[in-house]
Amino acid sequence: MATLLLLWALTGGGLSSTVMMLIWLPDPPPDIAGRFLTTLIAGVVGGIAGGYLVRGGSASMDPLPGLFAAAGAGAILSAVVALLTAKRTR
């Protein structure tokens, strides 16, 4: 189970980094460290939550449904956090 938790966390965290780069490119915000960590943590938490919700009650040995759920939940949660913490330029 620990291996699956790590896999879900890495999947959600990796997608959150991708979402962060797509939203904030070409000019990253000046306080990139705080926003990056917030978005990364949201992706990791979303990945673990999504993977656990789909795979938690299932006794099957197939890890793919949990992995896809981790990817989706991590991307959605990190995108929401990235958009909520973005500052307006005007």
Residue pairs with C-beta under 8 A, 6 or more apart in sequence:
4 51
4 55
4 63
4 66
5 48
5 51
5 52
7 51
7 63
7 67
7 70
8 47
8 48
8 50
8 51
8 52
8 66
8 67
8 70
8 74
9 44
9 47
9 48
9 70
10 47
11 47
11 51
11 67
11 70
11 71
11 74
12 43
12 44
12 45
12 46
12 47
12 48
12 50
12 51
12 70
12 71
12 73
12 74
12 75
12 77
12 78
13 40
13 43
13 44
13 47
13 74
14 43
14 74
15 43
15 47
15 71
15 74
15 75
15 78
16 39
16 40
16 42
16 43
16 44
16 46
16 74
16 75
16 77
16 78
16 82
17 36
17 39
17 40
17 43
18 75
19 39
19 43
19 75
19 78
19 79
19 82
20 35
20 36
20 39
20 40
20 78
20 82
23 79
23 82
23 83
23 86
24 32
24 35
24 82
24 86
29 35
29 86
29 87
35 82
35 85
38 81
38 85
39 78
39 81
39 82
39 85
40 78
42 74
42 77
42 78
42 80
42 81
42 82
43 74
43 75
43 77
43 78
44 74
45 77
46 70
46 73
46 74
46 75
46 76
46 77
46 78
47 70
47 71
47 73
47 74
48 70
49 73
49 77
50 66
50 69
50 70
50 71
50 72
50 73
50 74
51 66
51 67
51 69
51 70
51 73
52 66
53 69
53 73
54 65
54 66
54 68
54 69
55 63
55 65
55 66
55 69
58 65
58 66
